Amino acid sequence: MNKGNWKSRVRMQHLRTVLAVARSASVSRAAETLGLTQPAVTRIIHELESELEVPLFVRTSRGTHCTNFGQIVADHAELVFAQLDRAEDEVREAREGLSGRVTVGVLVAGAASILPRALVRFQHERPGVRVTLIEGTYDYLIPLLHQGGLDFICGRLPAYRYREGLEVEAFHQEEVALVARPGHPVLAGGPVSLAGLRAWPWILPLADTTLRQLIDNAFLDLGLPLPHIACQSVSVIANRRMLLETDWICAFPRQVVEPDIDAGMLARVPVEPLLSFGPVGICQRRDVPLSRAAEGLVSVLRGDSEGRVSIPG
């Protein structure tokens, strides 16, 4: 395969057809989606297979499925069309005076502090840019980022298993805050240990979250079993309400509940030793430059962040 020649002969129709077959696992459904005949779809696939010199699909009794080679092409086609859609949107929005859009994946630590402050300032400076926030865990957000559905992700930086193809930038180190309702019996004395907190039921995050793993390890490192888990939840709103009506204890990134603590709605449990939540910042695709609007928001995030830290990439 001549690398330069095949790229010049591949047309958008080739990529569109591969993507349609990959998504539907059916030549007939792909043909219907594309408005082509089945023989035309088959011919287009064969053309691209001939250029690449590898099979892209295999037919089974359950449909037409990507080979490993086909999945590679389909993934890149997905990214190409996502970028084209974004370019079309940015041109239309610039024509209408909106000046672009930014889509940010948000984890709870990012949503609580640096991102809201940066968005207020950014909208004051560039009111024509439309910003969309999509909240979730890394299991949900990382695929969206790779597919081009997000410009970047803001929050606690991902574990190394998620970082392939990504660049990360840390802004500050976050602590874990253990909180309870004002007047909780655990607040009557001085600092308490994790062992002492086992007397109370806890609200813990889901098992696959970073915060849950930090809490689990903190107990296990001390040779302690986990406390009684009254509820597993990552809902800030629901967790806050449950704390106000019970003697349960819950862990949050500090800046998530700092306004509630300052307002006297919740109280921080004085635990020793303090627990570190880790670095908070952004991650983006390594080989895909940010749009002008997204780069503008990142610049504001950098400027608004205090105590930036360096971490290995």
C-alpha positions as CSV (number, residue, x, y, z in Angstrom):
1,M,0.0,0.0,0.0
2,N,1.4,3.4,-1.0
3,K,0.5,5.7,1.9
4,G,0.4,8.9,-0.2
5,N,-1.6,7.4,-3.1
6,W,-4.4,5.8,-1.1
7,K,-5.1,8.9,0.8
8,S,-5.6,10.9,-2.4
9,R,-8.0,8.3,-3.7
10,V,-10.1,7.9,-0.6
11,R,-13.3,9.9,-0.8
12,M,-15.7,11.1,1.9
13,Q,-18.2,8.5,0.5
14,H,-15.8,5.7,1.4
15,L,-15.6,6.9,5.0
16,R,-19.3,7.6,5.2
17,T,-20.1,4.1,4.0
18,V,-17.7,2.4,6.4
19,L,-19.2,4.3,9.3
20,A,-22.8,3.5,8.2
21,V,-22.0,-0.3,8.0
22,A,-20.1,-0.2,11.2
23,R,-23.0,1.5,13.1
24,S,-25.7,-0.7,11.7
25,A,-23.9,-4.0,11.3
26,S,-25.9,-4.5,8.1
27,V,-25.2,-3.7,4.5
28,S,-28.9,-3.4,3.7
29,R,-29.5,-0.9,6.6
30,A,-26.4,1.1,5.7
31,A,-27.6,1.3,2.1
32,E,-31.0,2.5,3.2
33,T,-29.4,5.2,5.5
34,L,-27.1,6.4,2.7
35,G,-29.8,6.3,0.0
36,L,-27.7,3.8,-2.1
37,T,-28.3,0.3,-3.3
38,Q,-26.7,-2.7,-1.5
39,P,-24.4,-3.5,-4.5
40,A,-23.2,0.1,-4.4
41,V,-22.4,-0.1,-0.7
42,T,-20.6,-3.4,-1.3
43,R,-18.6,-1.9,-4.2
44,I,-17.5,1.1,-2.1
45,I,-16.4,-1.2,0.7
46,H,-14.4,-3.4,-1.7
47,E,-12.8,-0.3,-3.3
48,L,-11.5,0.8,0.1
49,E,-10.4,-2.7,1.1
50,S,-8.5,-2.9,-2.2
51,E,-6.7,0.4,-1.4
52,L,-5.9,-0.6,2.1
53,E,-5.1,-4.2,1.3
54,V,-7.0,-5.5,4.3
55,P,-10.5,-6.8,5.0
56,L,-12.7,-4.2,6.8
57,F,-15.8,-6.3,7.4
58,V,-16.8,-9.9,7.9
59,R,-20.3,-11.3,7.4
60,T,-21.8,-13.7,9.9
61,S,-25.2,-15.0,10.6
62,R,-25.7,-12.1,13.0
63,G,-24.8,-9.4,10.5
64,T,-21.8,-7.6,9.0
65,H,-19.2,-6.7,11.6
66,C,-16.0,-4.7,11.6
67,T,-12.6,-6.5,11.5
68,N,-9.9,-4.9,13.7
69,F,-8.9,-2.9,10.5
70,G,-12.5,-1.9,9.9
71,Q,-12.9,-0.6,13.4
72,I,-9.8,1.5,13.1
73,V,-11.1,3.1,9.9
74,A,-14.6,3.6,11.5
75,D,-13.2,5.2,14.6
76,H,-11.2,7.7,12.5
77,A,-14.2,8.3,10.2
78,E,-16.3,9.1,13.3
79,L,-13.7,11.7,14.3
80,V,-13.5,13.2,10.8
81,F,-17.2,13.8,10.6
82,A,-17.4,15.1,14.2
83,Q,-14.8,17.7,13.2
84,L,-16.6,18.6,10.0
85,D,-19.9,19.0,11.9
86,R,-18.1,21.2,14.4
87,A,-16.5,23.3,11.6
88,E,-20.0,23.7,10.0
89,D,-21.5,24.8,13.3
90,E,-18.7,27.3,14.0
91,V,-19.0,28.8,10.5
92,R,-22.8,29.2,10.9
93,E,-22.4,30.6,14.4
94,A,-19.7,33.0,13.3
95,R,-22.0,34.1,10.5
96,E,-24.8,34.7,13.0
97,G,-22.5,36.5,15.4
98,L,-22.4,33.7,18.0
99,S,-18.6,33.2,17.5
100,G,-18.4,29.5,18.2
101,R,-19.1,26.9,20.8
102,V,-17.3,24.9,23.4
103,T,-18.4,21.5,24.8
104,V,-16.8,20.5,28.1
105,G,-16.9,17.2,29.9
106,V,-17.2,17.9,33.6
107,L,-16.4,15.8,36.7
108,V,-17.6,16.8,40.1
109,A,-14.4,18.5,41.2
110,G,-14.2,20.7,38.1
111,A,-17.9,21.6,38.2
112,A,-17.6,22.8,41.8
113,S,-15.0,25.4,41.6
114,I,-12.6,26.4,38.8
115,L,-15.0,25.9,35.9
116,P,-18.0,28.0,37.1
117,R,-15.7,30.9,38.0
118,A,-13.9,30.7,34.6
119,L,-17.2,30.5,32.7
120,V,-18.5,33.6,34.3
121,R,-15.4,35.5,33.3
122,F,-15.3,33.9,29.9
123,Q,-18.9,34.8,29.1
124,H,-18.2,38.4,30.2
125,E,-15.3,38.6,27.8
126,R,-16.8,36.6,24.9
127,P,-20.6,36.6,25.3
128,G,-21.1,35.2,21.8
129,V,-19.6,31.8,22.6
130,R,-22.0,29.1,23.5
131,V,-20.7,26.7,26.2
132,T,-22.2,23.3,26.9
133,L,-21.3,21.2,30.0
134,I,-21.8,17.4,30.0
135,E,-21.3,15.9,33.4
136,G,-20.3,12.3,33.9
137,T,-17.6,9.8,35.0
138,Y,-14.5,9.1,32.9
139,D,-16.0,5.8,31.7
140,Y,-18.6,8.0,29.9
141,L,-16.6,11.1,29.1
142,I,-13.3,9.7,27.7
143,P,-15.0,7.9,24.7
144,L,-16.9,11.2,23.9
145,L,-13.6,13.1,24.0
146,H,-11.9,10.6,21.6
147,Q,-14.9,10.7,19.2
148,G,-14.8,14.5,19.0
149,G,-17.9,15.1,21.1
150,L,-16.0,17.1,23.7
151,D,-13.3,19.8,23.4
152,F,-11.8,18.9,26.8
153,I,-12.6,17.4,30.2
154,C,-12.3,19.4,33.4
155,G,-12.0,17.8,36.8
156,R,-9.8,15.4,38.7
157,L,-7.2,14.2,36.3
158,P,-7.8,10.7,35.0
159,A,-5.9,7.6,36.1
160,Y,-3.1,6.5,33.8
161,R,-5.2,3.8,32.2
162,Y,-7.3,6.5,30.6
163,R,-4.5,8.7,29.3
164,E,-3.6,7.1,26.0
165,G,-3.7,9.7,23.3
166,L,-4.4,12.5,25.8
167,E,-2.6,15.5,27.3
168,V,-3.2,16.5,30.9
169,E,-2.6,19.7,32.7
170,A,-3.0,20.1,36.5
171,F,-4.2,23.4,38.1
172,H,-4.4,22.6,41.8
173,Q,-4.4,19.8,44.4
174,E,-7.7,19.0,45.9
175,E,-8.5,17.6,49.4
176,V,-11.2,15.3,50.5
177,A,-13.7,16.8,52.9
178,L,-15.7,14.5,55.2
179,V,-18.9,16.3,56.2
180,A,-22.0,15.8,58.3
181,R,-25.0,17.8,59.4
182,P,-24.4,20.6,61.9
183,G,-25.0,19.3,65.4
184,H,-23.8,15.8,64.5
185,P,-22.5,14.0,67.7
186,V,-19.1,13.4,66.0
187,L,-18.5,17.2,66.0
188,A,-18.7,17.4,69.8
189,G,-15.1,16.6,70.4
190,G,-11.8,17.3,68.7
191,P,-10.2,15.7,65.7
192,V,-11.3,12.1,65.1
193,S,-9.6,9.1,63.3
194,L,-11.1,7.1,60.5
195,A,-11.4,4.2,63.0
196,G,-13.6,6.5,65.1
197,L,-15.8,7.3,62.1
198,R,-16.7,3.7,61.6
199,A,-19.4,4.1,64.3
200,W,-21.6,6.1,61.8
201,P,-23.2,5.0,58.5
202,W,-21.6,6.5,55.4
203,I,-22.7,7.7,52.0
204,L,-20.0,6.5,49.6
205,P,-19.5,7.0,45.9
206,L,-19.8,4.1,43.4
207,A,-17.1,1.5,43.6
208,D,-15.5,2.5,40.3
209,T,-15.0,6.2,41.1
210,T,-11.7,7.7,42.1
211,L,-13.1,9.1,45.4
212,R,-14.5,5.7,46.4
213,Q,-11.2,4.1,45.8
214,L,-9.4,6.7,47.9
215,I,-11.8,6.2,50.8
216,D,-11.5,2.4,50.5
217,N,-7.7,2.5,50.4
218,A,-7.6,4.9,53.4
219,F,-9.4,2.4,55.6
220,L,-7.7,-0.7,54.2
221,D,-4.2,0.9,54.6
222,L,-5.0,1.2,58.3
223,G,-6.1,-2.4,58.5
224,L,-9.7,-1.3,59.0
225,P,-12.9,-2.7,57.4
226,L,-15.1,-0.2,55.6
227,P,-17.8,1.5,57.6
228,H,-21.4,0.6,57.1
229,I,-22.5,1.9,53.7
230,A,-26.0,3.4,54.1
231,C,-26.1,4.5,50.5
232,Q,-23.9,4.5,47.4
233,S,-24.4,7.7,45.4
234,V,-22.6,10.3,43.3
235,S,-25.5,12.8,43.4
236,V,-24.4,16.0,45.2
237,I,-28.0,17.1,45.6
238,A,-29.3,13.8,47.0
239,N,-26.3,13.3,49.3
240,R,-26.6,16.8,50.8
241,R,-30.3,16.2,51.5
242,M,-29.7,12.8,53.1
243,L,-26.9,14.3,55.3
244,L,-29.3,17.0,56.6
245,E,-31.8,14.4,57.7
246,T,-29.6,11.8,59.2
247,D,-26.4,11.2,61.2
248,W,-24.6,9.8,58.2
249,I,-21.2,10.9,57.0
250,C,-20.2,11.6,53.4
251,A,-17.0,12.4,51.5
252,F,-16.8,15.1,48.8
253,P,-14.0,17.0,47.1
254,R,-13.5,19.9,49.4
255,Q,-14.5,22.7,47.0
256,V,-17.8,20.9,46.1
257,V,-19.1,21.5,49.7
258,E,-17.1,24.5,50.7
259,P,-20.0,26.9,50.1
260,D,-22.3,24.8,52.2
261,I,-19.7,24.6,55.0
262,D,-19.2,28.4,54.9
263,A,-22.9,29.0,55.0
264,G,-23.3,26.6,58.0
265,M,-25.5,24.2,56.1
266,L,-23.0,21.3,56.5
267,A,-20.1,20.8,58.9
268,R,-16.7,19.5,58.1
269,V,-15.7,16.5,60.3
270,P,-12.1,17.2,61.7
271,V,-10.5,13.9,60.6
272,E,-6.8,13.1,60.9
273,P,-5.0,12.5,58.8
274,L,-6.3,14.6,55.9
275,L,-7.1,12.8,52.7
276,S,-5.8,14.1,49.3
277,F,-8.2,13.9,46.4
278,G,-5.4,14.6,43.9
279,P,-4.7,17.0,41.0
280,V,-7.6,18.9,39.3
281,G,-7.2,20.2,35.8
282,I,-8.0,19.5,32.2
283,C,-7.3,16.7,29.7
284,Q,-7.6,17.0,25.9
285,R,-6.7,14.9,22.8
286,R,-3.0,15.1,22.1
287,D,-3.0,15.4,18.4
288,V,-6.2,17.5,17.9
289,P,-5.8,21.2,18.4
290,L,-8.5,23.1,20.3
291,S,-10.8,25.4,18.5
292,R,-10.2,29.1,19.1
293,A,-13.2,29.3,21.5
294,A,-12.1,26.3,23.5
295,E,-8.6,27.6,23.7
296,G,-10.0,30.9,25.0
297,L,-11.9,29.1,27.8
298,V,-8.8,27.0,28.7
299,S,-6.7,30.3,28.9
300,V,-9.3,31.7,31.4
301,L,-9.1,28.5,33.4
302,R,-5.3,28.8,33.6
303,G,-5.6,32.4,34.6
304,D,-8.2,31.8,37.3
305,S,-6.4,28.8,38.8
306,E,-4.2,29.3,41.9
307,G,-1.3,27.1,42.9
308,R,-0.9,25.3,39.6
309,V,1.1,22.1,40.0
310,S,3.2,20.0,37.7
311,I,2.6,16.3,37.2
312,P,4.2,13.7,35.0
313,G,2.5,13.3,31.6
